Amino acid sequence: MIWECVLAAIVAYSISIALYTVRALRGPTIGDQVLAIDAISYVAAVLIILFSVYFKEPILTVVAIPLALWIYALDIYVAKYLERGDLGA
């Protein structure tokens, strides 16, 4: 039962990545594109964790945690750049 739920979640998140990719490519504003790429990154981290559960490989979660932290740092830099126009010190 749990494996079917995990597999269904993997499929659902994969579909959401496809939809976010369309939004990233066709987004009318730069904000839409940044938000879509950000969502793709976080969904990729969630997918890594789901694959870790599905394949019973806990080492994959070690990959997802730094990925999520890296994505958060990039969010801060992109927001700072979009707000001020430079990254500054």
C-alpha positions as CSV (number, residue, x, y, z in Angstrom):
1,M,0.0,0.0,0.0
2,I,2.7,2.5,0.9
3,W,4.7,1.7,-2.2
4,E,1.7,2.5,-4.4
5,C,1.2,5.8,-2.6
6,V,4.9,6.7,-3.1
7,L,4.8,5.7,-6.8
8,A,1.6,7.8,-7.3
9,A,3.4,10.8,-5.6
10,I,6.4,10.3,-7.9
11,V,4.1,10.4,-10.9
12,A,2.3,13.4,-9.6
13,Y,5.5,15.3,-8.9
14,S,6.9,14.4,-12.3
15,I,3.8,15.8,-14.0
16,S,4.2,19.0,-11.9
17,I,7.8,19.3,-13.1
18,A,6.5,19.2,-16.7
19,L,3.9,21.9,-16.0
20,Y,6.5,24.1,-14.2
21,T,8.8,23.7,-17.2
22,V,6.1,25.0,-19.5
23,R,5.6,27.9,-17.2
24,A,9.4,28.6,-17.0
25,L,9.6,28.6,-20.8
26,R,6.5,30.6,-21.5
27,G,6.2,32.8,-18.4
28,P,5.1,36.3,-19.3
29,T,7.3,37.9,-16.7
30,I,10.7,37.2,-15.3
31,G,9.0,36.7,-11.9
32,D,6.9,33.8,-13.3
33,Q,10.0,32.2,-14.7
34,V,12.0,32.5,-11.5
35,L,9.2,31.1,-9.5
36,A,8.7,28.2,-11.8
37,I,12.4,27.3,-11.8
38,D,12.4,27.6,-8.0
39,A,9.4,25.2,-7.8
40,I,11.1,22.8,-10.2
41,S,14.2,22.7,-7.9
42,Y,12.2,22.1,-4.8
43,V,10.1,19.4,-6.5
44,A,13.4,17.8,-7.6
45,A,14.5,17.6,-4.0
46,V,11.2,16.1,-3.0
47,L,11.5,13.6,-5.9
48,I,15.0,12.6,-4.7
49,I,13.5,11.9,-1.2
50,L,10.6,9.9,-2.7
51,F,13.1,7.8,-4.8
52,S,15.0,7.3,-1.6
53,V,11.9,5.8,0.0
54,Y,10.9,3.8,-3.0
55,F,14.3,2.2,-3.6
56,K,15.0,1.9,0.1
57,E,18.3,3.9,-0.3
58,P,18.6,6.3,2.6
59,I,21.8,7.8,1.2
60,L,19.8,9.7,-1.4
61,T,18.2,11.9,1.4
62,V,21.7,13.1,2.1
63,V,21.8,14.5,-1.5
64,A,18.4,16.2,-1.1
65,I,19.1,18.2,2.0
66,P,22.1,20.2,0.6
67,L,20.2,20.6,-2.6
68,A,17.3,22.3,-0.8
69,L,19.7,24.5,1.1
70,W,21.5,25.5,-2.1
71,I,18.1,26.3,-3.7
72,Y,17.2,28.5,-0.7
73,A,20.5,30.4,-1.0
74,L,19.9,31.0,-4.7
75,D,16.4,32.3,-3.9
76,I,18.0,34.9,-1.7
77,Y,20.5,36.0,-4.4
78,V,17.9,36.1,-7.2
79,A,15.5,38.1,-5.0
80,K,18.3,40.5,-4.1
81,Y,19.3,40.9,-7.7
82,L,15.8,41.5,-8.9
83,E,15.1,44.0,-6.1
84,R,18.4,46.1,-6.3
85,G,19.9,45.2,-9.7
86,D,23.1,44.0,-8.2
87,L,24.3,41.3,-5.8
88,G,26.6,43.6,-3.8
89,A,28.6,42.5,-0.8
